[in-house]
Amino acid sequence: MEVGLKIKAYLEENGISQTFVSKKTGIELPKLNLALNGNRRFTFPEYEMVCWALGVNTDKFLRPREPSGISV
């Protein structure tokens, strides 16, 4: 699942509005909505601001990438 969709699910589960996040971060609501619906990617600074606004660590919505070509 993409980061924006994970954040959107988190907002819905916790009763947090997109308007709240938009106002707290300064990210325009239409731009935020596009990212939360998977139609654009957050820049890393935007992602950092969203995490700050939600009071979560920046690793909350990220999944580590598995290195390619390495066998275990």
C-alpha positions as CSV (number, residue, x, y, z in Angstrom):
1,M,0.0,0.0,0.0
2,E,1.3,3.5,-0.9
3,V,2.3,5.9,1.8
4,G,-0.6,8.3,1.0
5,L,-3.2,5.6,1.3
6,K,-1.7,4.4,4.6
7,I,-1.9,8.0,6.0
8,K,-5.5,8.3,4.7
9,A,-6.4,5.1,6.5
10,Y,-4.7,6.4,9.7
11,L,-6.7,9.6,9.5
12,E,-10.0,7.8,9.1
13,E,-9.2,5.3,11.9
14,N,-8.4,8.2,14.3
15,G,-11.1,10.7,13.2
16,I,-8.6,13.2,11.9
17,S,-9.7,15.4,9.0
18,Q,-7.7,16.3,6.0
19,T,-8.6,19.9,6.6
20,F,-6.8,19.7,10.0
21,V,-3.7,18.2,8.5
22,S,-3.8,20.8,5.7
23,K,-4.0,23.7,8.1
24,K,-1.4,22.4,10.5
25,T,1.1,21.6,7.7
26,G,0.4,24.4,5.2
27,I,-0.1,21.8,2.4
28,E,-3.0,23.0,0.2
29,L,-6.0,20.7,0.7
30,P,-6.3,19.7,-3.0
31,K,-2.6,18.8,-3.1
32,L,-2.9,16.8,0.2
33,N,-6.1,15.1,-1.1
34,L,-4.3,14.0,-4.3
35,A,-1.4,12.5,-2.3
36,L,-3.8,10.7,0.2
37,N,-5.7,9.2,-2.7
38,G,-2.5,7.9,-4.4
39,N,-2.7,10.4,-7.3
40,R,0.6,12.1,-6.4
41,R,3.5,11.4,-4.2
42,F,4.4,13.3,-1.1
43,T,7.7,15.1,-1.2
44,F,9.9,14.1,1.8
45,P,9.5,17.5,3.4
46,E,5.7,17.2,3.0
47,Y,5.8,13.7,4.5
48,E,7.9,15.0,7.4
49,M,5.3,17.8,8.1
50,V,2.4,15.4,7.9
51,C,4.1,13.0,10.4
52,W,4.9,16.0,12.7
53,A,1.2,17.2,12.5
54,L,0.0,13.7,13.4
55,G,2.6,13.3,16.2
56,V,4.1,10.1,14.8
57,N,7.7,9.1,13.8
58,T,8.6,9.3,10.1
59,D,9.0,5.6,9.9
60,K,5.3,5.1,10.9
61,F,4.0,4.7,7.3
62,L,7.2,3.4,5.6
63,R,8.2,-0.2,4.8
64,P,11.9,-0.9,4.5
65,R,13.0,-1.9,1.1
66,E,14.5,-5.3,0.7
67,P,17.9,-5.2,-1.0
68,S,17.9,-6.9,-4.4
69,G,20.2,-9.6,-5.4
70,I,21.0,-10.7,-1.8
71,S,20.1,-14.3,-0.8
72,V,19.6,-15.2,2.8
